[in-house]
């Protein structure tokens, strides 16, 4: 398999364990973003304000439910100190050569924001990760359907676990925006990834879940996502 793209998509499809609480419960004191008043942030601010993440450079804003948790900037370091590693890394199941290629591809990836329905480590949790992947080295990918099609072709060529399943490339209109999406499933849980391509970047909105109600919530979050904000001039 030649890994030229989809590094974050590939990892999200195979790394469901941490997302769904298959790790040890997180001890008290996990750093969570301080809850602020849910005022609409300025379009020129990149980052989290209350339950809203804004990125004017990429032209979007996403709002999470009030009861969801957004980890602080030092969340990953904190979990590592507790023996839990949620960092992005290539799975051993794909083979050493593909691991090296995938790790190099991760340099094109940014995880923008992560949100949990319940405290990380809780059973049957749901997690949303929003990430961006630079498409400059893959000019043949023109839109979200191209992206998902290429991801499916990589799944087909990879040595995937026997219980791993993935859907056809699909599309859904949510709010004012249409997304391509794909569903994946294995024994650790289910995932849905919505994809849109903007300004040469694939924006990836991935839900890891087990309960249908969480998928319904995710669809509502995506239907309210604002893709009209503009970068600072």
Secondary structure, 3 states (H helix, E strand, C coil): CCCCCCHHHHHHHHCHHHHCCCCCCCCCCCCECCCCCCCCCCCCCCEEECCEEEECCCCEEEECCCCCEEECCCHHHHHHHCCCCCCCCCCHHHCHHHHHHHHHHHHHEEEEEEEECCCCCCCCCCEEEEEEEECCCCCCCCCHHHHHHHHHHHHHHCCCCCCCEECCCEEEEECCEEEEEEEEEECCEEEEEEEEEECCEEEEEEEEECCHHHHHHHHHHHHCCECCCCCCC
